[in-house]
């Protein structure tokens, strides 16, 4: 029964995210990152190096198709398209929540992708609350091994759960679960939010618990409070207050600067310029989800592939225009901070020091 409810919810989420305006109105604040033009970059286009290593695999560009779905025929068809595109272009792919696989062992559609993506960086996904109810061995046997996972995302989604009628209400023990799986699981763990971002305080605790990779998944992209309200099963009287709740993506990257974690930036990353701005703020990889879902609904696999290629091209253009041959060069750039983002900067962090180099409290006015 639980598996049927989960599958129904997954299909509803896909339809809502593809067709309705469920983006956070706050914005990711990536437009508050001004990049400085280099008129004499002394670079050749073909010499630009966008490659990065994640979980032992080399990606041709720092792009991870972020967690969306799986477990239903509709989700399975979509995930197979994503897997083929990821394999062709050597970028990463994260599966949607595999909770349904724990509830129903036959619900594997869209999760068993190694036949179409044998070399792709493939990450699994499970809610940290649900992971706390299952021993490590079961996660290995039922999720990691069957899917050939290179790593497992543990997602945090308190806000979504609170506005989901069938959602969790008890979040005790999550820290203990994260520590256990970071220590015991055979593949690396990445802890990610689900559209509400991570603060410095939470980032520091994750590091203490042994987490090396973190996806900030900040406010500014899909609002899962809005998604749950769009399902029409809960009243919007309270939910409307929290549609835009969370730490914006750019602010979350700034908050986690200097903690020593490997950062993934998702939440409102729509273009290659957005990706470059996130990398300047310290991200090593960016996650993209809803733009690819919308592309799929617009034009299938061809449109998804075009969206990925546009992301890569936009990132390469930004690297050329800033004189950055490698991603390390890009992450070392000074930058101009707009006023809405400056309030989130932590004094003394590496990203704050580079912002001062370029001049703080500058009102960008328009995207730069």
Long-range contacts (C-beta under 8 A, 24 or more apart in sequence): 2-103, 2-104, 3-71, 3-100, 3-103, 3-104, 3-107, 4-104, 5-166, 6-71, 6-99, 6-100, 6-103, 6-107, 7-71, 7-72, 7-100, 7-107, 9-164, 9-166, 9-231, 10-69, 10-70, 10-71, 10-72, 10-75, 10-96, 10-97, 10-100, 11-72, 11-74, 11-75, 12-231, 13-69, 13-227, 14-68, 14-69, 14-74, 14-75, 14-78, 14-293, 16-227, 16-230, 16-231, 17-68, 17-222, 17-227, 17-290, 17-293, 18-290, 18-293, 18-294, 18-296, 18-297, 19-297, 20-230, 22-222, 22-223, 22-224, 22-226, 22-227, 22-230, 23-220, 23-221, 23-222, 23-223, 23-226, 23-268, 23-290, 24-195, 24-219, 24-220, 24-221, 24-222, 24-223, 24-226, 24-243, 24-244, 24-246, 24-267, 24-268, 25-243, 25-244, 26-219, 26-220, 26-244, 26-246, 26-248, 27-220, 27-248, 27-268, 28-218, 28-219, 28-220, 28-221, 28-248, 28-249, 28-250, 28-267, 28-268, 28-269, 28-274, 29-220, 29-248, 29-249, 29-250, 29-251, 29-338, 29-340, 29-341, 29-344, 30-220, 30-249, 30-250, 30-268, 30-269, 30-274, 30-277, 30-278, 31-277, 31-338, 31-364, 31-367, 32-250, 32-337, 32-338, 32-339, 32-340, 32-341, 32-342, 32-364, 33-250, 33-277, 33-280, 33-281, 33-335, 33-336, 33-337, 33-338, 33-341, 34-335, 34-336, 34-337, 34-338, 34-358, 34-362, 34-364, 34-368, 35-276, 35-277, 35-280, 35-318, 35-321, 35-322, 35-333, 35-335, 35-336, 35-368, 36-322, 36-333, 36-334, 36-335, 36-336, 36-358, 37-321, 37-322, 38-321, 38-322, 38-323, 40-323, 41-320, 41-321, 41-322, 41-323, 42-323, 43-320, 43-323, 43-325, 45-316, 45-320, 47-325, 48-316, 48-319, 48-320, 48-324, 48-325, 48-326, 49-325, 49-326, 49-327, 50-312, 50-315, 50-316, 50-319, 50-327, 51-327, 52-284, 52-285, 52-327, 54-92, 54-121, 54-213, 54-262, 54-284, 54-285, 55-121, 55-123, 55-150, 55-151, 55-187, 55-188, 55-213, 56-150, 57-92, 57-119, 57-121, 57-150, 58-90, 59-90, 59-91, 59-92, 59-121, 59-285, 60-89, 60-90, 60-91, 61-89, 61-90, 61-91, 61-311, 61-312, 61-315, 62-275, 62-279, 62-283, 62-284, 62-285, 62-286, 62-315, 62-327, 63-91, 63-92, 63-275, 63-285, 63-286, 63-287, 63-288, 63-308, 63-311, 63-312, 64-91, 64-92, 64-93, 64-94, 64-121, 64-123, 64-264, 64-266, 64-285, 64-286, 64-287, 64-288, 65-91, 65-92, 65-93, 65-94, 65-287, 65-288, 65-289, 65-292, 66-94, 66-215, 66-217, 66-266, 66-287, 66-288, 66-289, 67-94, 67-95, 67-96, 67-97, 67-123, 67-125, 67-153, 67-155, 67-192, 67-287, 67-289, 68-96, 68-289, 68-293, 69-96, 69-110, 70-95, 70-96, 70-97, 70-98, 70-100, 70-109, 70-110, 70-111, 71-96, 71-98, 71-100, 71-101, 71-107, 71-108, 71-109, 71-110, 71-111, 72-107, 72-109, 72-110, 73-109, 75-109, 75-110, 76-109, 76-110, 77-110, 78-110, 78-293, 78-296, 79-110, 79-111, 79-113, 80-110, 80-113, 80-116, 81-296, 81-300, 81-301, 81-304, 82-292, 82-304, 83-113, 83-116, 83-117, 83-120, 83-122, 84-116, 84-117, 84-301, 85-301, 85-304, 85-305, 85-308, 86-117, 86-120, 86-121, 87-116, 87-117, 87-118, 87-119, 87-120, 88-305, 89-305, 89-308, 89-309, 89-312, 90-119, 90-120, 91-120, 91-121, 91-308, 92-120, 92-121, 92-122, 92-123, 92-285, 93-117, 93-120, 93-121, 93-122, 93-123, 94-122, 94-123, 94-124, 94-125, 94-153, 94-287, 95-122, 95-123, 95-124, 95-125, 95-147, 96-125, 97-125, 97-126, 97-127, 97-155, 98-124, 98-125, 98-126, 98-143, 98-147, 99-126, 99-127, 99-130, 101-142, 101-143, 102-126, 102-130, 102-134, 102-138, 102-142, 102-143, 105-142, 108-146, 111-146, 111-147, 112-146, 112-147, 113-147, 114-147, 114-148, 121-150, 121-151, 122-147, 122-148, 122-149, 122-150, 123-149, 123-150, 123-151, 123-152, 123-153, 123-190, 124-149, 124-151, 124-152, 124-153, 125-152, 125-153, 125-155, 126-152, 126-153, 126-154, 126-155, 127-154, 127-155, 127-157, 127-168, 128-154, 128-155, 128-156, 128-174, 128-177, 128-178, 128-191, 129-161, 129-168, 129-170, 129-171, 129-174, 129-177, 131-177, 131-181, 132-173, 132-174, 132-176, 132-177, 136-180, 136-181, 136-184, 136-185, 139-181, 139-185, 140-185, 140-186, 144-185, 144-186, 144-187, 149-187, 150-187, 150-188, 151-187, 151-188, 151-189, 151-190, 151-213, 152-181, 152-185, 152-187, 152-188, 152-189, 152-190, 153-189, 153-190, 153-191, 153-192, 153-215, 154-178, 154-181, 154-189, 154-190, 154-191, 154-192, 155-191, 155-192, 155-193, 155-194, 155-217, 156-191, 156-192, 156-193, 156-194, 157-193, 157-194, 157-195, 157-196, 157-224, 158-196, 159-194, 159-195, 159-196, 159-224, 159-225, 159-242, 159-245, 159-246, 160-194, 160-195, 160-224, 160-225, 160-227, 160-228, 163-225, 163-228, 163-229, 163-234, 163-239, 163-242, 164-228, 164-234, 165-233, 165-234, 167-228, 175-205, 175-209, 178-206, 178-209, 178-210, 178-211, 179-209, 179-210, 182-209, 182-210, 182-211, 183-210, 188-212, 188-213, 189-213, 190-214, 190-215, 190-264, 191-215, 192-216, 192-217, 192-264, 192-266, 193-217, 193-218, 193-246, 193-252, 193-267, 194-224, 195-219, 195-221, 195-222, 195-223, 195-224, 195-246, 195-267, 196-245, 196-246, 196-247, 197-246, 197-247, 197-248, 197-249, 197-251, 197-252, 197-267, 198-247, 198-252, 198-255, 198-256, 199-247, 199-252, 199-255, 200-255, 200-256, 200-259, 200-346, 203-255, 203-256, 203-259, 203-261, 204-259, 206-261, 207-259, 207-260, 207-261, 211-261, 212-261, 212-262, 213-261, 213-262, 213-263, 213-264, 214-256, 214-261, 214-262, 214-263, 214-264, 215-263, 215-264, 215-265, 215-266, 215-287, 216-247, 216-249, 216-252, 216-253, 216-256, 216-263, 216-264, 216-265, 216-266, 216-267, 216-283, 217-249, 217-266, 217-267, 217-287, 218-246, 218-247, 218-248, 218-249, 218-250, 218-251, 218-252, 218-253, 218-265, 218-266, 218-267, 218-268, 219-244, 219-245, 219-246, 219-247, 219-248, 219-249, 219-267, 219-268, 220-248, 220-249, 220-250, 220-267, 220-268, 221-249, 221-266, 221-267, 221-268, 221-269, 221-289, 221-290, 222-267, 222-289, 222-290, 247-344, 248-341, 248-344, 249-278, 250-277, 250-278, 250-281, 250-341, 250-344, 251-341, 251-344, 253-278, 253-281, 253-282, 253-283, 253-351, 254-281, 254-282, 254-341, 254-344, 254-345, 254-346, 254-349, 254-351, 254-352, 255-344, 255-346, 256-282, 257-281, 257-282, 257-346, 257-349, 257-350, 257-351, 257-352, 258-346, 258-348, 258-349, 258-350, 258-351, 271-310, 271-311, 271-314, 272-310, 272-311, 272-312, 272-313, 272-314, 272-315, 272-316, 272-317, 272-318, 273-314, 273-315, 273-318, 273-367, 275-311, 275-314, 275-315, 275-318, 276-314, 276-315, 276-318, 276-319, 276-322, 276-330, 279-327, 279-330, 279-331, 280-330, 280-331, 280-333, 280-335, 281-335, 281-351, 282-331, 282-350, 282-351, 284-327, 284-331, 334-358, 336-362, 336-364, 336-368, 337-361, 337-362, 338-362, 338-363, 338-364, 339-363
